[in-house]
Amino acid sequence: MTATARQPKGVPVGGQFAATTHAAPSIQLQMLKQAEETFAFTPGTRVMAGNEFGTIAEPGKDKNGNVTVTLDGGGSLYMKASRLVPWEAHLDTVMPAVDYDPDPETDMIDQTQADRTLRGSFVRMRNALESAGRTGDTYYHGIAFGEAEVAASLRDADSDPEMIGNVRNELLKLGLPIGADHEALSPAAIKQLTAAPLTALRARRLTGYFTVRAAEMQKHNGSIPQRDWGTAEWTKQGALLAYSLAAVRFAGGLPHSEDSYPEKRFTRLLAEGETNINTIIGETFDEGVW
């Protein structure tokens, strides 16, 4: 049985992570050849096989370069290793984790906190859509866009930047035409939502991802005097707010807190022109620098 590998793609990013165009999986894997031999196709390795996720089963790659993949949805595939994408290696390229780890002894983020964060993003997206429909202010469009992206990142434990963007676009359709009257955005529906399991590594990946996204918005808006801002700039400013809050929350392990101190520090570092992602996160939580 064979499958056609889907080419994962990243999104353009700024700061320390340069934008890259990802090659076809077979070419990408050739570039990671040394890493593959040591870890990529050992039993238990998570892979993308066609459009499905799975894990490498025993005994791993055979002498002909074939592997057996146990699919998440059931069943298995026996196929050439060159047609698979070692997913963690791919994410290391397009969504590298930040160095900052608030609790290195904990592998999983509390599910209650992850669910609360997901629902909070839906509520803020809904409220922003209502405000956009009422006022026409593109700043609220930006908040809705950003919060939909945050929610999208929490719906799937494996999603890369392309997948997050696709789900974000689908979530925004819940508010079309502009508004929040759809049943899926009702308080009762939002209360039923649950996030995908969130590992500490995934949280650190999302910290970097949203810090990069916030830095993108700041780089654009910071180059233009605010008196000259137009629709695009105010939209980016709204998205910047959502991305910044998300980056700080993911970095902190999603604690439920009303303390805005880290968020203020984060946005100040961006405004001051800091572009190193690990520096932004590290200094956001380093009380000694204040």
Salt bridges, closest charged atoms under 4 A:
GLU37 OE2 - LYS61 NZ 3.78
ASP72 OD2 - ARG46 NH2 2.34
GLU88 OE1 - ARG205 NH2 2.64
ASP92 OD1 - ARG205 NH2 2.86
GLU147 OE2 - ARG124 NE 2.96
GLU149 OE1 - ARG168 NH1 2.98
GLU149 OE2 - ARG213 NE 2.85
ASP158 OD2 - ARG46 NH2 2.93
ASP160 OD2 - HIS90 NE2 2.97
GLU162 OE1 - ARG6 NH1 3.17
GLU170 OE2 - LYS173 NZ 3.07
GLU216 OE1 - ARG213 NH1 2.65
GLU233 OE2 - HIS220 NE2 2.64
GLU272 OE2 - ARG268 NE 2.87
GLU283 OE1 - ARG265 NH2 2.91
